[in-house]
Amino acid sequence: MTVRRGNKLTISIQEHMAIDVCPGPIRPIRQISDYFPRYSPTGPGPQSADGGQSPAEGALQQEGPGVKDGQLGAQRSLTSSADTSAEIDSCDSDDSTSLGTLEFTLLYDRHTSSLHCTIIKAKGLKPMDFNGLADPYVKLHLLPGACKANKLKTRTVRNTLNPMWNETLTYVGITEEDMSRKTLRVSVCDEDKLTHNEFIGESRVALRRLKPNQVKHFNICLEPQAPLSSPSAMSTALRGISCYLKELEQAEERPLEERGRLLLSLQFSTQRGGLIVGIIRCAHLAAMDVNGFSDPYVKTYLKPDTHKRSKHKTVVKKKTLNPEFNEEFFYEISHDELTSKTLEVTVWDYDLGKSNDFIGGATLGLNAKGDCLRHWFDCLKNKDRKVEQWHTLTNELPGSAFSD
C-alpha cells in the first residue's frame, strides 16, 4: 500500500482493536495450502489447475533457477517452523513445570529420643505470586499423628524461588517404635497474608531409613499432592473393607490409644531419704479444646496412699500441645517401702467452670510393663542417680485417679 506524502494514514477500527487488544504474539493463519502434501525441493512442484506451473513458481522461474530453489526452500522451512511452533505452544505448560528441589538432613539421637531436621535450602521453586516469585516456608508433620500436635514450621523467606533457611527443627519424645512405623512429611508452602497459604510441593521420608546417631542427607525433587481418584462402587467397597480390616488389626495390636508423650525423671535420694519425681515436659498431646489445643497440667500419685498426701500438681500451661514444666516433687519414703509402691502420672486439660478433661496417663511400678517397668527398676537399682525416660500416654485412666 502506497501513501502520498502529506496524506494521513487511516487505520480501520478492526485493525486498531486487533493491535491493542491482542494478548500476545500473532500466530500465522493457516492457509488452505498448508493442508496439502508438501513437495521436496528436488521433486516436482505443485501444478496449477490447467496443468502448468503454479503462479508462485512461475514468477520465481523468471528470476532464474538459483533464486527459485533458494526461495522455495526458505518458504518451506518457514512453513514447517510455523507448524512446529504452533504444536509447542498448544501443550499445557503446567504439565512440564518443575516444583523445585529441597535439601535437608535428618538425625535421630537415640540418647535423647529426639529427631533433628535441618532445612538447608530449596532451588527452582514454582512461582506462586504475581511478581513471578514466592514467599516459601517449610512445614513438618509426623504421620500418622495429629497435625496440630506435631507440626513444626520454619521462618518465611520473602520474594525468592531459591530460599536459604539453614534452620533446625527438633521433635522430642521419638522412640524406637516411632522410628520403625512413622513417616516424616516435608512440605513447602507459599505464605499469603491476604488469602490462604498455597501448597507448592512435598516429600515423605520413612523414618526406618535412618540409622541412629547418623546424619542422613537428602536433596530431592518436590512432588505434588496425589489427588484422590473417583473410584467405582466396587473399588469403594473394597477400599472400605480393607480400611476396616487394617484398623481392626491395629486395634488388636494396640488396644490403648496414644495421647502423647511424657518425659519423666526418677531419682531415689539417700541424702534426703525419698523419691524425687521430675516432670520435665510433654510432647504431641491430644487436643481437647475447640481451638485445636489444650491447657495441660500434670498430677502425680504414689499409691497406696492411706493418708491421701501423695498428690502433687504442676502449673497449667495455656494453649499448647508441647508444654515444658521442669518441676520436681519429693516423696519422703524409704527404699524398702518404695518397692511396694506404684507411681501414677496423669495429664489433664484445664477447663474453667467445668470438669477438667483427662488427656492421658502412665503407671510405673513393679507390676507395670515395658518402659514403665524398666524405668522403675532402673530407679530402684541406681540410687542417687537421676534416670530420665519418655513414656507413652494412653487413654487408660488409672483406677486411683478417677476423680480430679
C-alpha positions as CSV (number, residue, x, y, z in Angstrom):
1,M,0.0,0.0,0.0
2,T,1.4,3.4,-1.1
3,V,0.6,6.6,0.7
4,R,1.3,10.0,-0.8
5,R,3.4,12.5,1.1
6,G,1.2,14.7,3.2
7,N,-1.8,12.3,3.3
8,K,-2.8,10.9,6.7
9,L,-2.7,7.1,7.1
10,T,-6.0,5.9,8.3
11,I,-6.5,2.7,10.3
12,S,-9.8,0.9,10.5
13,I,-11.4,0.2,13.8
14,Q,-10.9,-3.5,13.3
15,E,-7.2,-3.2,12.8
16,H,-7.0,-0.8,15.8
17,M,-8.7,-3.3,18.1
18,A,-6.6,-6.2,16.8
19,I,-3.4,-4.3,17.6
20,D,-4.4,-3.0,21.1
21,V,-6.3,-6.0,22.4
22,C,-4.2,-8.9,21.2
23,P,-2.7,-10.5,24.4
24,G,0.4,-12.0,22.7
25,P,2.3,-12.6,19.5
26,I,0.0,-13.1,16.5
27,R,0.3,-16.7,15.2
28,P,0.3,-17.2,11.4
29,I,-3.0,-18.1,10.0
30,R,-3.1,-21.5,8.4
31,Q,-3.8,-21.4,4.7
32,I,-5.5,-24.0,2.5
33,S,-2.2,-25.0,1.0
34,D,-0.9,-26.0,4.5
35,Y,-3.3,-28.9,4.5
36,F,-2.0,-30.4,1.3
37,P,1.2,-32.6,1.0
38,R,4.4,-30.7,0.8
39,Y,6.8,-31.3,-2.0
40,S,10.5,-31.8,-1.6
41,P,12.8,-29.2,-3.1
42,T,14.2,-31.7,-5.6
43,G,10.9,-33.1,-6.7
44,P,8.3,-31.7,-9.0
45,G,6.4,-28.7,-7.6
46,P,2.7,-28.2,-7.4
47,Q,0.9,-27.6,-10.7
48,S,-1.9,-25.2,-11.4
49,A,-5.3,-26.2,-12.3
50,D,-4.6,-26.1,-16.1
51,G,-1.7,-28.5,-15.7
52,G,1.1,-25.9,-15.8
53,Q,3.2,-24.4,-13.1
54,S,1.8,-22.6,-10.2
55,P,1.8,-18.8,-10.2
56,A,4.3,-18.6,-7.5
57,E,6.7,-21.0,-9.2
58,G,6.3,-19.3,-12.5
59,A,7.1,-16.0,-11.0
60,L,10.2,-17.4,-9.4
61,Q,11.3,-19.1,-12.7
62,Q,11.6,-15.7,-14.3
63,E,14.2,-14.7,-11.7
64,G,16.4,-17.7,-12.5
65,P,16.8,-21.3,-11.3
66,G,19.1,-20.4,-8.4
67,V,16.6,-17.9,-6.9
68,K,13.8,-20.4,-7.5
69,D,15.4,-23.2,-5.5
70,G,16.5,-21.0,-2.7
71,Q,13.3,-19.1,-2.1
72,L,11.2,-22.3,-2.4
73,G,13.4,-23.9,0.3
74,A,13.1,-20.9,2.5
75,Q,9.3,-20.9,2.0
76,R,9.0,-24.5,3.0
77,S,11.3,-24.0,6.1
78,L,9.2,-21.1,7.3
79,T,6.0,-23.1,6.9
80,S,7.4,-26.1,8.8
81,S,8.8,-23.9,11.6
82,A,5.4,-22.2,12.0
83,D,3.8,-25.6,12.3
84,T,6.3,-26.7,14.9
85,S,5.8,-23.5,17.0
86,A,2.1,-24.0,16.9
87,E,2.4,-27.5,18.2
88,I,4.7,-26.4,21.1
89,D,2.5,-23.6,22.2
90,S,-0.5,-25.8,22.2
91,C,0.8,-28.0,25.0
92,D,-0.1,-27.2,28.6
93,S,2.9,-25.6,30.4
94,D,1.8,-26.7,33.8
95,D,2.5,-30.4,33.0
96,S,6.1,-29.7,32.3
97,T,6.8,-27.2,35.1
98,S,9.0,-28.4,37.9
99,L,8.0,-27.8,41.5
100,G,11.7,-27.4,42.6
101,T,14.1,-29.3,44.8
102,L,14.6,-29.3,48.6
103,E,17.8,-30.0,50.5
104,F,17.7,-31.1,54.2
105,T,19.3,-33.5,56.7
106,L,17.8,-35.8,59.3
107,L,19.4,-37.1,62.5
108,Y,17.9,-39.3,65.1
109,D,19.6,-39.0,68.6
110,R,18.8,-42.2,70.4
111,H,20.2,-41.0,73.7
112,T,17.8,-38.0,73.9
113,S,15.0,-39.6,71.9
114,S,14.9,-36.6,69.5
115,L,14.7,-36.2,65.8
116,H,16.5,-33.2,64.3
117,C,15.6,-32.0,60.8
118,T,17.8,-29.3,59.3
119,I,16.2,-27.5,56.4
120,I,19.0,-26.2,54.3
121,K,17.7,-24.7,51.1
122,A,15.4,-25.0,48.1
123,K,16.0,-24.4,44.4
124,G,13.8,-23.6,41.4
125,L,10.5,-23.4,43.3
126,K,7.4,-22.9,41.3
127,P,6.3,-19.2,41.1
128,M,3.2,-18.6,43.2
129,D,2.8,-14.8,43.2
130,F,2.0,-12.2,40.6
131,N,5.6,-11.0,40.6
132,G,6.8,-14.4,39.5
133,L,8.3,-15.2,42.9
134,A,7.1,-16.8,46.1
135,D,7.3,-16.4,49.9
136,P,8.2,-20.0,50.8
137,Y,8.4,-21.8,54.2
138,V,8.7,-25.5,55.2
139,K,6.3,-27.5,57.4
140,L,6.9,-30.8,59.0
141,H,4.4,-33.4,60.1
142,L,4.8,-36.9,61.6
143,L,2.4,-39.4,60.1
144,P,0.3,-41.0,61.5
145,G,-0.5,-38.4,64.1
146,A,-2.5,-35.2,64.8
147,C,-1.3,-32.3,62.6
148,K,-1.6,-29.7,65.3
149,A,0.3,-31.8,67.9
150,N,3.4,-32.5,65.8
151,K,3.6,-29.6,63.2
152,L,6.9,-27.7,63.0
153,K,7.5,-24.8,60.8
154,T,10.4,-22.7,59.5
155,R,10.6,-19.0,59.0
156,T,9.3,-17.5,55.8
157,V,11.8,-16.2,53.2
158,R,10.3,-13.4,51.1
159,N,10.3,-12.9,47.3
160,T,12.5,-15.7,46.2
161,L,12.4,-19.1,44.3
162,N,15.8,-20.2,45.8
163,P,15.4,-19.7,49.6
164,M,18.1,-20.4,52.2
165,W,16.9,-21.4,55.6
166,N,19.7,-23.3,57.5
167,E,17.2,-23.9,60.3
168,T,16.9,-27.0,62.5
169,L,13.5,-28.2,63.7
170,T,13.5,-30.8,66.5
171,Y,11.0,-33.4,67.5
172,V,11.3,-34.7,71.1
173,G,9.9,-37.9,72.6
174,I,10.6,-40.0,69.4
175,T,11.0,-43.6,70.5
176,E,12.5,-46.6,68.6
177,E,8.9,-47.7,67.8
178,D,8.2,-44.4,66.2
179,M,11.2,-44.7,64.0
180,S,10.1,-48.1,62.8
181,R,6.5,-47.1,61.8
182,K,6.2,-43.3,61.3
183,T,6.8,-41.2,58.2
184,L,8.0,-37.6,58.1
185,R,6.1,-35.3,55.7
186,V,8.2,-32.3,54.5
187,S,6.1,-29.8,52.6
188,V,6.9,-26.4,51.1
189,C,4.2,-23.7,51.0
190,D,3.9,-20.1,49.9
191,E,2.7,-17.7,52.6
192,D,-0.1,-15.2,51.6
193,K,-1.1,-12.6,54.1
194,L,-4.5,-11.8,52.5
195,T,-5.5,-15.3,51.4
196,H,-4.8,-18.9,52.3
197,N,-1.3,-20.2,52.1
198,E,-0.6,-22.1,48.9
199,F,0.9,-25.6,48.7
200,I,4.0,-25.9,46.4
201,G,5.2,-29.4,46.9
202,E,6.1,-32.1,49.4
203,S,8.2,-35.2,50.1
204,R,7.8,-38.0,52.5
205,V,10.6,-40.0,54.3
206,A,10.1,-43.2,56.1
207,L,12.0,-42.9,59.4
208,R,13.0,-46.5,59.3
209,R,15.5,-45.4,56.6
210,L,17.5,-43.6,59.3
211,K,20.3,-45.1,61.4
212,P,20.6,-43.9,65.0
213,N,23.1,-41.1,65.6
214,Q,24.0,-40.8,61.9
215,V,23.2,-37.8,59.8
216,K,21.4,-38.6,56.5
217,H,21.5,-36.0,53.7
218,F,18.5,-35.5,51.3
219,N,18.4,-33.5,48.1
220,I,15.1,-34.5,46.5
221,C,12.5,-33.2,44.0
222,L,9.3,-31.9,45.4
223,E,6.1,-33.8,44.4
224,P,2.5,-32.7,44.1
225,Q,-0.2,-33.9,46.4
226,A,-1.6,-37.1,44.9
227,P,-5.3,-36.4,44.0
228,L,-7.9,-38.9,45.1
229,S,-9.4,-40.6,42.1
230,S,-13.1,-41.2,42.0
231,P,-13.4,-45.0,42.3
232,S,-16.3,-47.1,41.2
233,A,-18.7,-48.6,43.6
234,M,-16.9,-51.9,43.7
235,S,-13.5,-50.3,44.4
236,T,-15.0,-48.1,47.1
237,A,-16.4,-51.1,48.8
238,L,-13.1,-53.0,48.6
239,R,-11.3,-49.9,49.9
240,G,-13.7,-49.7,52.8
241,I,-13.3,-53.3,53.7
242,S,-9.5,-53.1,53.6
243,C,-9.5,-50.0,55.8
244,Y,-11.8,-51.7,58.3
245,L,-9.6,-54.8,58.4
246,K,-6.5,-52.7,58.8
247,E,-8.0,-50.7,61.7
248,L,-9.2,-53.9,63.3
249,E,-5.7,-55.4,63.1
250,Q,-4.2,-52.2,64.6
251,A,-6.8,-52.2,67.4
252,E,-5.9,-55.8,68.3
253,E,-2.2,-54.9,68.4
254,R,-2.6,-51.6,70.1
255,P,-5.6,-51.8,72.4
256,L,-4.9,-48.4,74.1
257,E,-5.0,-45.1,72.2
258,E,-1.9,-42.9,72.3
259,R,-2.5,-39.5,73.8
260,G,1.1,-38.0,73.7
261,R,4.4,-38.4,75.4
262,L,5.8,-37.5,78.8
263,L,9.4,-37.1,79.8
264,L,9.8,-38.2,83.4
265,S,12.8,-38.3,85.7
266,L,13.1,-40.5,88.8
267,Q,15.8,-40.4,91.5
268,F,15.9,-42.1,94.9
269,S,18.0,-39.8,97.1
270,T,19.7,-41.4,100.1
271,Q,20.6,-37.9,101.5
272,R,17.1,-36.7,101.5
273,G,15.6,-40.1,102.2
274,G,13.0,-40.2,99.5
275,L,11.9,-40.3,95.9
276,I,12.3,-37.3,93.6
277,V,9.9,-37.2,90.7
278,G,10.7,-34.7,87.9
279,I,8.0,-33.6,85.4
280,I,10.2,-32.3,82.6
281,R,7.9,-31.9,79.5
282,C,5.2,-33.4,77.3
283,A,5.1,-33.7,73.6
284,H,2.4,-34.3,70.9
285,L,-0.5,-34.2,73.4
286,A,-4.1,-34.8,72.2
287,A,-6.1,-31.6,71.5
288,M,-9.0,-31.3,73.9
289,D,-10.3,-27.8,73.2
290,V,-12.2,-26.5,70.2
291,N,-9.2,-24.3,69.2
292,G,-7.2,-27.4,68.5
293,F,-5.0,-27.0,71.6
294,S,-5.1,-27.9,75.3
295,D,-4.3,-26.3,78.7
296,P,-2.3,-29.2,80.2
297,Y,-1.0,-29.8,83.7
298,V,0.3,-33.0,85.3
299,K,-0.6,-34.8,88.5
300,T,1.3,-37.5,90.4
301,Y,0.2,-40.0,93.0
302,L,2.2,-42.5,95.0
303,K,-0.1,-45.4,95.8
304,P,-1.3,-46.9,98.1
305,D,-1.9,-43.6,99.9
306,T,-3.7,-44.1,103.1
307,H,-3.3,-40.5,104.3
308,K,-4.1,-39.0,100.9
309,R,-1.0,-36.8,100.9
310,S,0.8,-38.0,97.8
311,K,-1.0,-35.8,95.3
312,H,1.2,-33.3,93.5
313,K,0.3,-31.0,90.7
314,T,2.2,-28.8,88.2
315,V,1.2,-25.4,86.9
316,V,-1.2,-25.1,84.0
317,K,0.4,-24.3,80.6
318,K,-2.0,-22.4,78.4
319,K,-2.9,-23.3,74.8
320,T,-0.1,-25.7,73.9
321,L,0.3,-29.4,73.0
322,N,4.0,-29.4,73.8
323,P,4.3,-28.0,77.3
324,E,7.6,-27.7,79.2
325,F,7.2,-27.9,83.1
326,N,10.7,-28.6,84.7
327,E,9.1,-29.2,88.1
328,E,10.2,-31.7,90.8
329,F,8.1,-33.3,93.6
330,F,9.6,-35.1,96.6
331,Y,8.1,-38.1,98.4
332,E,9.6,-39.0,101.8
333,I,9.8,-42.8,101.8
334,S,12.4,-45.5,102.5
335,H,13.9,-47.6,99.7
336,D,12.3,-50.8,101.0
337,E,8.9,-49.2,101.1
338,L,9.3,-47.9,97.6
339,T,9.4,-51.4,96.2
340,S,5.8,-52.0,97.1
341,K,4.6,-48.6,95.8
342,T,3.1,-47.5,92.4
343,L,3.6,-44.1,90.8
344,E,0.7,-42.9,88.8
345,V,1.2,-39.9,86.5
346,T,-1.8,-38.3,84.7
347,V,-2.0,-35.4,82.3
348,W,-5.2,-33.2,82.3
349,D,-6.7,-30.3,80.3
350,Y,-7.8,-27.4,82.5
351,D,-11.3,-26.1,81.8
352,L,-12.6,-23.1,83.6
353,G,-16.1,-23.6,85.1
354,K,-16.4,-27.3,84.3
355,S,-14.7,-30.6,84.9
356,N,-11.2,-31.0,83.6
357,D,-10.6,-33.4,80.7
358,F,-8.3,-36.4,81.0
359,I,-5.7,-36.5,78.3
360,G,-3.6,-39.5,79.2
361,G,-1.6,-41.3,81.9
362,A,1.1,-43.8,82.7
363,T,1.6,-46.1,85.7
364,L,5.1,-47.1,87.0
365,G,5.9,-49.9,89.4
366,L,7.0,-53.5,89.7
367,N,3.6,-54.6,88.3
368,A,3.9,-52.4,85.2
369,K,5.1,-53.5,81.8
370,G,7.5,-52.3,79.1
371,D,9.2,-49.0,79.5
372,C,7.3,-48.2,82.7
373,L,8.7,-51.3,84.4
374,R,12.2,-50.7,83.1
375,H,12.2,-47.1,84.3
376,W,11.0,-48.0,87.8
377,F,13.5,-50.9,88.1
378,D,16.4,-48.6,87.0
379,C,15.4,-46.1,89.6
380,L,15.4,-48.7,92.4
381,K,18.7,-50.2,91.2
382,N,20.7,-47.0,90.8
383,K,20.4,-44.9,94.0
384,D,21.3,-41.2,93.8
385,R,21.2,-41.2,90.0
386,K,18.6,-39.4,88.0
387,V,17.1,-41.6,85.4
388,E,15.1,-39.9,82.6
389,Q,12.8,-41.7,80.1
390,W,10.0,-40.9,77.7
391,H,6.7,-42.6,78.4
392,T,3.7,-43.0,76.1
393,L,0.5,-41.6,77.5
394,T,-2.6,-43.8,76.9
395,N,-6.3,-43.2,77.3
396,E,-6.5,-45.7,80.2
397,L,-7.4,-43.8,83.4
398,P,-5.6,-45.2,86.4
399,G,-8.0,-46.6,88.9
400,S,-6.9,-44.5,91.8
401,A,-7.3,-41.2,89.9
402,F,-10.9,-41.3,88.7
403,S,-11.7,-38.0,90.4
404,D,-9.7,-34.9,89.7
